[in-house]
Amino acid sequence: MLTLDIDDFMLELKDGAFKNVGPSNKAATVKLYDVEGVDVCEYGDKRVKLAFEDEQGSEVEVALFPEQARAVREGLELLESESEVFE
């Protein structure tokens, strides 16, 4: 399940094309639940891409610099050692 929450977002549909309406101060939150597939690969020269997909084909991709990817790895290792989730 994919949820998308976009603050202060408005689109104009004209002649079959979408156009942003209003100021460019938008913010968004995307959440993907019930992930069925995970992929990790190199992205560009200096980043790592994490890709997640649910059973309905919704996808979320996140590109991280190496230090950010390491922080994710360290966070997972810490959670694994301290949480019952990984048992």
Biopython code that builds the backbone (N, CA, C, O; Angstrom):
import numpy as np
from Bio.PDB.StructureBuilder import StructureBuilder

atoms = [
    (1, "MET", "N", (0.845, -1.168, 0.000)),
    (1, "MET", "CA", (0.000, 0.000, 0.000)),
    (1, "MET", "C", (0.895, 1.236, 0.000)),
    (1, "MET", "O", (1.826, 1.336, 0.798)),
    (2, "LEU", "N", (0.612, 2.160, -0.882)),
    (2, "LEU", "CA", (1.366, 3.398, -1.006)),
    (2, "LEU", "C", (0.486, 4.553, -0.577)),
    (2, "LEU", "O", (-0.636, 4.694, -1.064)),
    (3, "THR", "N", (0.983, 5.381, 0.331)),
    (3, "THR", "CA", (0.268, 6.602, 0.691)),
    (3, "THR", "C", (1.123, 7.798, 0.281)),
    (3, "THR", "O", (2.349, 7.767, 0.395)),
    (4, "LEU", "N", (0.475, 8.830, -0.188)),
    (4, "LEU", "CA", (1.151, 10.045, -0.639)),
    (4, "LEU", "C", (0.409, 11.235, -0.064)),
    (4, "LEU", "O", (-0.781, 11.416, -0.322)),
    (5, "ASP", "N", (1.106, 12.042, 0.710)),
    (5, "ASP", "CA", (0.525, 13.233, 1.322)),
    (5, "ASP", "C", (1.356, 14.425, 0.862)),
    (5, "ASP", "O", (2.535, 14.535, 1.197)),
    (6, "ILE", "N", (0.737, 15.313, 0.099)),
    (6, "ILE", "CA", (1.439, 16.481, -0.431)),
    (6, "ILE", "C", (0.786, 17.725, 0.153)),
    (6, "ILE", "O", (-0.404, 17.964, -0.050)),
    (7, "ASP", "N", (1.573, 18.514, 0.878)),
    (7, "ASP", "CA", (1.073, 19.734, 1.496)),
    (7, "ASP", "C", (1.014, 20.869, 0.480)),
    (7, "ASP", "O", (1.916, 21.036, -0.341)),
    (8, "ASP", "N", (-0.056, 21.638, 0.552)),
    (8, "ASP", "CA", (-0.216, 22.836, -0.285)),
    (8, "ASP", "C", (-0.005, 22.539, -1.764)),
    (8, "ASP", "O", (0.727, 23.257, -2.445)),
    (9, "PHE", "N", (-0.636, 21.497, -2.255)),
    (9, "PHE", "CA", (-0.404, 21.056, -3.623)),
    (9, "PHE", "C", (-1.652, 21.281, -4.466)),
    (9, "PHE", "O", (-2.754, 20.884, -4.089)),
    (10, "MET", "N", (-1.461, 21.918, -5.599)),
    (10, "MET", "CA", (-2.561, 22.119, -6.517)),
    (10, "MET", "C", (-2.031, 22.028, -7.939)),
    (10, "MET", "O", (-0.980, 22.583, -8.260)),
    (11, "LEU", "N", (-2.772, 21.317, -8.789)),
    (11, "LEU", "CA", (-2.400, 21.178, -10.191)),
    (11, "LEU", "C", (-3.476, 21.781, -11.072)),
    (11, "LEU", "O", (-4.658, 21.796, -10.728)),
    (12, "GLU", "N", (-3.040, 22.269, -12.203)),
    (12, "GLU", "CA", (-3.964, 22.737, -13.225)),
    (12, "GLU", "C", (-3.860, 21.766, -14.394)),
    (12, "GLU", "O", (-2.758, 21.435, -14.833)),
    (13, "LEU", "N", (-4.994, 21.314, -14.893)),
    (13, "LEU", "CA", (-5.022, 20.444, -16.067)),
    (13, "LEU", "C", (-5.536, 21.267, -17.235)),
    (13, "LEU", "O", (-6.683, 21.715, -17.237)),
    (14, "LYS", "N", (-4.676, 21.460, -18.230)),
    (14, "LYS", "CA", (-5.047, 22.264, -19.389)),
    (14, "LYS", "C", (-4.487, 21.606, -20.641)),
    (14, "LYS", "O", (-3.289, 21.342, -20.740)),
    (15, "ASP", "N", (-5.364, 21.349, -21.582)),
    (15, "ASP", "CA", (-4.981, 20.722, -22.849)),
    (15, "ASP", "C", (-4.224, 19.416, -22.633)),
    (15, "ASP", "O", (-3.284, 19.111, -23.367)),
    (16, "GLY", "N", (-4.634, 18.642, -21.624)),
    (16, "GLY", "CA", (-4.041, 17.337, -21.370)),
    (16, "GLY", "C", (-2.710, 17.372, -20.651)),
    (16, "GLY", "O", (-2.053, 16.338, -20.537)),
    (17, "ALA", "N", (-2.291, 18.531, -20.160)),
    (17, "ALA", "CA", (-1.010, 18.652, -19.464)),
    (17, "ALA", "C", (-1.237, 19.188, -18.052)),
    (17, "ALA", "O", (-2.089, 20.048, -17.828)),
    (18, "PHE", "N", (-0.458, 18.664, -17.107)),
    (18, "PHE", "CA", (-0.515, 19.150, -15.734)),
    (18, "PHE", "C", (0.471, 20.290, -15.553)),
    (18, "PHE", "O", (1.573, 20.269, -16.100)),
    (19, "LYS", "N", (0.061, 21.282, -14.780)),
    (19, "LYS", "CA", (0.932, 22.419, -14.470)),
    (19, "LYS", "C", (0.787, 22.735, -12.985)),
    (19, "LYS", "O", (-0.322, 22.742, -12.450)),
    (20, "ASN", "N", (1.906, 22.995, -12.325)),
    (20, "ASN", "CA", (1.893, 23.391, -10.928)),
    (20, "ASN", "C", (1.214, 24.748, -10.800)),
    (20, "ASN", "O", (1.465, 25.656, -11.592)),
    (21, "VAL", "N", (0.353, 24.877, -9.796)),
    (21, "VAL", "CA", (-0.321, 26.136, -9.539)),
    (21, "VAL", "C", (0.085, 26.600, -8.149)),
    (21, "VAL", "O", (0.055, 25.818, -7.198)),
    (22, "GLY", "N", (0.460, 27.853, -8.027)),
    (22, "GLY", "CA", (0.815, 28.394, -6.729)),
    (22, "GLY", "C", (2.320, 28.398, -6.502)),
    (22, "GLY", "O", (3.103, 28.088, -7.400)),
    (23, "PRO", "N", (2.712, 28.759, -5.267)),
    (23, "PRO", "CA", (4.141, 28.856, -4.964)),
    (23, "PRO", "C", (4.819, 27.491, -4.930)),
    (23, "PRO", "O", (4.158, 26.454, -4.876)),
    (24, "SER", "N", (6.132, 27.509, -4.962)),
    (24, "SER", "CA", (6.903, 26.261, -4.983)),
    (24, "SER", "C", (7.362, 25.855, -3.583)),
    (24, "SER", "O", (8.508, 25.446, -3.397)),
    (25, "ASN", "N", (6.480, 25.966, -2.616)),
    (25, "ASN", "CA", (6.806, 25.616, -1.225)),
    (25, "ASN", "C", (6.154, 24.299, -0.817)),
    (25, "ASN", "O", (5.717, 24.153, 0.325)),
    (26, "LYS", "N", (6.085, 23.348, -1.729)),
    (26, "LYS", "CA", (5.426, 22.071, -1.465)),
    (26, "LYS", "C", (6.311, 21.166, -0.613)),
    (26, "LYS", "O", (7.537, 21.277, -0.627)),
    (27, "ALA", "N", (5.673, 20.283, 0.115)),
    (27, "ALA", "CA", (6.362, 19.240, 0.874)),
    (27, "ALA", "C", (5.549, 17.963, 0.727)),
    (27, "ALA", "O", (4.325, 18.015, 0.608)),
    (28, "ALA", "N", (6.219, 16.820, 0.736)),
    (28, "ALA", "CA", (5.499, 15.561, 0.543)),
    (28, "ALA", "C", (6.014, 14.497, 1.494)),
    (28, "ALA", "O", (7.174, 14.512, 1.906)),
    (29, "THR", "N", (5.131, 13.579, 1.829)),
    (29, "THR", "CA", (5.472, 12.397, 2.609)),
    (29, "THR", "C", (4.962, 11.193, 1.843)),
    (29, "THR", "O", (3.789, 11.136, 1.474)),
    (30, "VAL", "N", (5.844, 10.225, 1.602)),
    (30, "VAL", "CA", (5.463, 8.998, 0.905)),
    (30, "VAL", "C", (5.754, 7.831, 1.831)),
    (30, "VAL", "O", (6.821, 7.756, 2.439)),
    (31, "LYS", "N", (4.790, 6.917, 1.934)),
    (31, "LYS", "CA", (4.956, 5.730, 2.775)),
    (31, "LYS", "C", (4.555, 4.513, 1.960)),
    (31, "LYS", "O", (3.537, 4.525, 1.268)),
    (32, "LEU", "N", (5.360, 3.466, 2.047)),
    (32, "LEU", "CA", (5.079, 2.220, 1.347)),
    (32, "LEU", "C", (5.032, 1.105, 2.376)),
    (32, "LEU", "O", (5.998, 0.876, 3.104)),
    (33, "TYR", "N", (3.895, 0.409, 2.430)),
    (33, "TYR", "CA", (3.705, -0.673, 3.386)),
    (33, "TYR", "C", (3.628, -2.006, 2.632)),
    (33, "TYR", "O", (3.428, -2.027, 1.418)),
    (34, "ASP", "N", (3.783, -3.089, 3.344)),
    (34, "ASP", "CA", (3.668, -4.435, 2.758)),
    (34, "ASP", "C", (4.622, -4.612, 1.584)),
    (34, "ASP", "O", (4.223, -5.045, 0.503)),
    (35, "VAL", "N", (5.880, -4.274, 1.808)),
    (35, "VAL", "CA", (6.900, -4.370, 0.765)),
    (35, "VAL", "C", (7.144, -5.830, 0.414)),
    (35, "VAL", "O", (7.334, -6.665, 1.298)),
    (36, "GLU", "N", (7.137, -6.132, -0.868)),
    (36, "GLU", "CA", (7.371, -7.488, -1.367)),
    (36, "GLU", "C", (8.760, -7.636, -1.975)),
    (36, "GLU", "O", (9.328, -8.728, -1.962)),
    (37, "GLY", "N", (9.315, -6.547, -2.509)),
    (37, "GLY", "CA", (10.617, -6.625, -3.157)),
    (37, "GLY", "C", (11.530, -5.494, -2.731)),
    (37, "GLY", "O", (11.091, -4.358, -2.548)),
    (38, "VAL", "N", (12.812, -5.818, -2.575)),
    (38, "VAL", "CA", (13.827, -4.836, -2.197)),
    (38, "VAL", "C", (15.026, -5.037, -3.107)),
    (38, "VAL", "O", (15.451, -6.168, -3.343)),
    (39, "ASP", "N", (15.569, -3.939, -3.619)),
    (39, "ASP", "CA", (16.754, -4.015, -4.470)),
    (39, "ASP", "C", (17.728, -2.933, -4.031)),
    (39, "ASP", "O", (17.323, -1.823, -3.685)),
    (40, "VAL", "N", (19.006, -3.261, -4.049)),
    (40, "VAL", "CA", (20.064, -2.312, -3.709)),
    (40, "VAL", "C", (21.067, -2.331, -4.850)),
    (40, "VAL", "O", (21.526, -3.398, -5.257)),
    (41, "CYS", "N", (21.413, -1.149, -5.372)),
    (41, "CYS", "CA", (22.381, -1.094, -6.477)),
    (41, "CYS", "C", (23.119, 0.244, -6.460)),
    (41, "CYS", "O", (22.721, 1.182, -5.770)),
    (42, "GLU", "N", (24.198, 0.307, -7.232)),
    (42, "GLU", "CA", (24.923, 1.563, -7.390)),
    (42, "GLU", "C", (24.065, 2.516, -8.212)),
    (42, "GLU", "O", (23.323, 2.093, -9.098)),
    (43, "TYR", "N", (24.175, 3.804, -7.909)),
    (43, "TYR", "CA", (23.403, 4.811, -8.623)),
    (43, "TYR", "C", (24.328, 5.980, -8.928)),
    (43, "TYR", "O", (24.741, 6.710, -8.027)),
    (44, "GLY", "N", (24.643, 6.146, -10.184)),
    (44, "GLY", "CA", (25.577, 7.202, -10.560)),
    (44, "GLY", "C", (26.971, 6.875, -10.082)),
    (44, "GLY", "O", (27.311, 5.713, -9.858)),
    (45, "ASP", "N", (27.778, 7.912, -9.927)),
    (45, "ASP", "CA", (29.174, 7.722, -9.539)),
    (45, "ASP", "C", (29.373, 7.535, -8.045)),
    (45, "ASP", "O", (30.324, 6.878, -7.622)),
    (46, "LYS", "N", (28.480, 8.110, -7.238)),
    (46, "LYS", "CA", (28.776, 8.156, -5.807)),
    (46, "LYS", "C", (27.628, 7.766, -4.895)),
    (46, "LYS", "O", (27.709, 7.981, -3.686)),
    (47, "ARG", "N", (26.570, 7.204, -5.435)),
    (47, "ARG", "CA", (25.434, 6.924, -4.564)),
    (47, "ARG", "C", (24.988, 5.468, -4.647)),
    (47, "ARG", "O", (25.402, 4.713, -5.527)),
    (48, "VAL", "N", (24.142, 5.108, -3.711)),
    (48, "VAL", "CA", (23.541, 3.782, -3.628)),
    (48, "VAL", "C", (22.033, 3.988, -3.743)),
    (48, "VAL", "O", (21.479, 4.895, -3.122)),
    (49, "LYS", "N", (21.374, 3.153, -4.531)),
    (49, "LYS", "CA", (19.919, 3.273, -4.661)),
    (49, "LYS", "C", (19.240, 2.093, -3.984)),
    (49, "LYS", "O", (19.577, 0.936, -4.235)),
    (50, "LEU", "N", (18.280, 2.403, -3.122)),
    (50, "LEU", "CA", (17.429, 1.409, -2.499)),
    (50, "LEU", "C", (16.081, 1.501, -3.199)),
    (50, "LEU", "O", (15.502, 2.583, -3.296)),
    (51, "ALA", "N", (15.580, 0.376, -3.686)),
    (51, "ALA", "CA", (14.289, 0.359, -4.375)),
    (51, "ALA", "C", (13.374, -0.627, -3.666)),
    (51, "ALA", "O", (13.779, -1.746, -3.348)),
    (52, "PHE", "N", (12.148, -0.209, -3.421)),
    (52, "PHE", "CA", (11.158, -1.019, -2.719)),
    (52, "PHE", "C", (9.899, -1.104, -3.564)),
    (52, "PHE", "O", (9.498, -0.124, -4.192)),
    (53, "GLU", "N", (9.270, -2.286, -3.581)),
    (53, "GLU", "CA", (8.051, -2.476, -4.369)),
    (53, "GLU", "C", (7.053, -3.299, -3.563)),
    (53, "GLU", "O", (7.424, -4.251, -2.875)),
    (54, "ASP", "N", (5.778, -2.918, -3.657)),
    (54, "ASP", "CA", (4.748, -3.709, -2.984)),
    (54, "ASP", "C", (4.089, -4.657, -3.975)),
    (54, "ASP", "O", (4.427, -4.653, -5.159)),
    (55, "GLU", "N", (3.149, -5.468, -3.496)),
    (55, "GLU", "CA", (2.529, -6.485, -4.343)),
    (55, "GLU", "C", (1.661, -5.886, -5.444)),
    (55, "GLU", "O", (1.324, -6.577, -6.405)),
    (56, "GLN", "N", (1.296, -4.614, -5.318)),
    (56, "GLN", "CA", (0.467, -3.962, -6.331)),
    (56, "GLN", "C", (1.307, -3.253, -7.393)),
    (56, "GLN", "O", (0.760, -2.659, -8.322)),
    (57, "GLY", "N", (2.634, -3.314, -7.259)),
    (57, "GLY", "CA", (3.506, -2.682, -8.227)),
    (57, "GLY", "C", (3.892, -1.249, -7.901)),
    (57, "GLY", "O", (4.593, -0.611, -8.687)),
    (58, "SER", "N", (3.450, -0.722, -6.754)),
    (58, "SER", "CA", (3.872, 0.617, -6.332)),
    (58, "SER", "C", (5.343, 0.556, -5.964)),
    (58, "SER", "O", (5.795, -0.410, -5.349)),
    (59, "GLU", "N", (6.091, 1.583, -6.339)),
    (59, "GLU", "CA", (7.536, 1.599, -6.096)),
    (59, "GLU", "C", (7.968, 2.887, -5.409)),
    (59, "GLU", "O", (7.394, 3.954, -5.625)),
    (60, "VAL", "N", (8.986, 2.757, -4.585)),
    (60, "VAL", "CA", (9.663, 3.903, -3.982)),
    (60, "VAL", "C", (11.152, 3.657, -4.128)),
    (60, "VAL", "O", (11.646, 2.583, -3.786)),
    (61, "GLU", "N", (11.870, 4.657, -4.637)),
    (61, "GLU", "CA", (13.326, 4.569, -4.766)),
    (61, "GLU", "C", (13.950, 5.690, -3.950)),
    (61, "GLU", "O", (13.437, 6.809, -3.908)),
    (62, "VAL", "N", (15.072, 5.371, -3.300)),
    (62, "VAL", "CA", (15.790, 6.341, -2.479)),
    (62, "VAL", "C", (17.265, 6.261, -2.852)),
    (62, "VAL", "O", (17.859, 5.184, -2.801)),
    (63, "ALA", "N", (17.860, 7.389, -3.225)),
    (63, "ALA", "CA", (19.289, 7.443, -3.551)),
    (63, "ALA", "C", (20.028, 8.044, -2.355)),
    (63, "ALA", "O", (19.690, 9.132, -1.887)),
    (64, "LEU", "N", (21.027, 7.332, -1.875)),
    (64, "LEU", "CA", (21.781, 7.750, -0.692)),
    (64, "LEU", "C", (23.263, 7.871, -1.009)),
    (64, "LEU", "O", (23.800, 7.111, -1.816)),
    (65, "PHE", "N", (23.913, 8.821, -0.374)),
    (65, "PHE", "CA", (25.367, 8.883, -0.437)),
    (65, "PHE", "C", (25.909, 7.804, 0.498)),
    (65, "PHE", "O", (25.185, 7.361, 1.390)),
    (66, "PRO", "N", (27.151, 7.368, 0.327)),
    (66, "PRO", "CA", (27.700, 6.267, 1.122)),
    (66, "PRO", "C", (27.552, 6.446, 2.630)),
    (66, "PRO", "O", (27.226, 5.489, 3.333)),
    (67, "GLU", "N", (27.785, 7.651, 3.137)),
    (67, "GLU", "CA", (27.667, 7.851, 4.590)),
    (67, "GLU", "C", (26.219, 7.690, 5.058)),
    (67, "GLU", "O", (25.982, 7.244, 6.181)),
    (68, "GLN", "N", (25.258, 8.044, 4.221)),
    (68, "GLN", "CA", (23.849, 7.853, 4.560)),
    (68, "GLN", "C", (23.497, 6.365, 4.534)),
    (68, "GLN", "O", (22.772, 5.878, 5.401)),
    (69, "ALA", "N", (24.012, 5.650, 3.537)),
    (69, "ALA", "CA", (23.770, 4.201, 3.449)),
    (69, "ALA", "C", (24.377, 3.487, 4.651)),
    (69, "ALA", "O", (23.778, 2.558, 5.193)),
    (70, "ARG", "N", (25.568, 3.920, 5.068)),
    (70, "ARG", "CA", (26.193, 3.324, 6.247)),
    (70, "ARG", "C", (25.347, 3.575, 7.497)),
    (70, "ARG", "O", (25.211, 2.693, 8.345)),
    (71, "ALA", "N", (24.783, 4.775, 7.608)),
    (71, "ALA", "CA", (23.932, 5.093, 8.759)),
    (71, "ALA", "C", (22.701, 4.188, 8.780)),
    (71, "ALA", "O", (22.272, 3.756, 9.850)),
    (72, "VAL", "N", (22.131, 3.897, 7.612)),
    (72, "VAL", "CA", (20.993, 2.972, 7.542)),
    (72, "VAL", "C", (21.428, 1.583, 7.989)),
    (72, "VAL", "O", (20.745, 0.937, 8.784)),
    (73, "ARG", "N", (22.583, 1.120, 7.469)),
    (73, "ARG", "CA", (23.092, -0.199, 7.857)),
    (73, "ARG", "C", (23.325, -0.271, 9.363)),
    (73, "ARG", "O", (22.923, -1.239, 10.010)),
    (74, "GLU", "N", (23.976, 0.751, 9.923)),
    (74, "GLU", "CA", (24.254, 0.761, 11.362)),
    (74, "GLU", "C", (22.967, 0.793, 12.171)),
    (74, "GLU", "O", (22.870, 0.134, 13.205)),
    (75, "GLY", "N", (21.987, 1.547, 11.715)),
    (75, "GLY", "CA", (20.698, 1.596, 12.399)),
    (75, "GLY", "C", (20.003, 0.243, 12.388)),
    (75, "GLY", "O", (19.413, -0.165, 13.388)),
    (76, "LEU", "N", (20.072, -0.455, 11.250)),
    (76, "LEU", "CA", (19.476, -1.792, 11.162)),
    (76, "LEU", "C", (20.203, -2.781, 12.063)),
    (76, "LEU", "O", (19.567, -3.598, 12.729)),
    (77, "GLU", "N", (21.538, -2.714, 12.089)),
    (77, "GLU", "CA", (22.309, -3.609, 12.946)),
    (77, "GLU", "C", (21.981, -3.364, 14.419)),
    (77, "GLU", "O", (21.844, -4.316, 15.187)),
    (78, "LEU", "N", (21.854, -2.105, 14.815)),
    (78, "LEU", "CA", (21.510, -1.771, 16.195)),
    (78, "LEU", "C", (20.107, -2.269, 16.527)),
    (78, "LEU", "O", (19.888, -2.853, 17.589)),
    (79, "LEU", "N", (19.168, -2.042, 15.631)),
    (79, "LEU", "CA", (17.811, -2.507, 15.849)),
    (79, "LEU", "C", (17.764, -4.035, 15.944)),
    (79, "LEU", "O", (17.035, -4.591, 16.765)),
    (80, "GLU", "N", (18.536, -4.694, 15.106)),
    (80, "GLU", "CA", (18.575, -6.157, 15.127)),
    (80, "GLU", "C", (19.084, -6.685, 16.455)),
    (80, "GLU", "O", (18.585, -7.689, 16.962)),
    (81, "SER", "N", (20.078, -6.008, 17.019)),
    (81, "SER", "CA", (20.645, -6.489, 18.278)),
    (81, "SER", "C", (19.758, -6.165, 19.491)),
    (81, "SER", "O", (19.869, -6.819, 20.528)),
    (82, "GLU", "N", (18.880, -5.162, 19.365)),
    (82, "GLU", "CA", (18.115, -4.720, 20.518)),
    (82, "GLU", "C", (16.617, -4.998, 20.441)),
    (82, "GLU", "O", (15.908, -4.816, 21.430)),
    (83, "SER", "N", (16.129, -5.432, 19.292)),
    (83, "SER", "CA", (14.693, -5.531, 19.097)),
    (83, "SER", "C", (14.221, -6.963, 18.894)),
    (83, "SER", "O", (14.955, -7.809, 18.383)),
    (84, "GLU", "N", (12.998, -7.214, 19.299)),
    (84, "GLU", "CA", (12.390, -8.508, 19.080)),
    (84, "GLU", "C", (11.871, -8.654, 17.647)),
    (84, "GLU", "O", (11.483, -9.749, 17.241)),
    (85, "VAL", "N", (11.859, -7.589, 16.898)),
    (85, "VAL", "CA", (11.362, -7.619, 15.519)),
    (85, "VAL", "C", (12.155, -8.614, 14.680)),
    (85, "VAL", "O", (11.591, -9.271, 13.805)),
    (86, "PHE", "N", (13.449, -8.729, 14.934)),
    (86, "PHE", "CA", (14.319, -9.576, 14.119)),
    (86, "PHE", "C", (14.414, -11.014, 14.622)),
    (86, "PHE", "O", (15.189, -11.798, 14.075)),
    (87, "GLU", "N", (13.657, -11.375, 15.635)),
    (87, "GLU", "CA", (13.719, -12.739, 16.175)),
    (87, "GLU", "C", (12.900, -13.684, 15.347)),
    (87, "GLU", "O", (12.835, -14.875, 15.652)),
]
sb = StructureBuilder()
sb.init_structure("model")
sb.init_model(0)
sb.init_chain("A")
sb.init_seg("    ")
for serial, (resi, resn, name, xyz) in enumerate(atoms, 1):
    if name == "N":
        sb.init_residue(resn, " ", resi, " ")
    sb.init_atom(name, np.array(xyz, "f"), 0.0, 1.0, " ", f" {name:<3s}", serial, name[0])
structure = sb.get_structure()
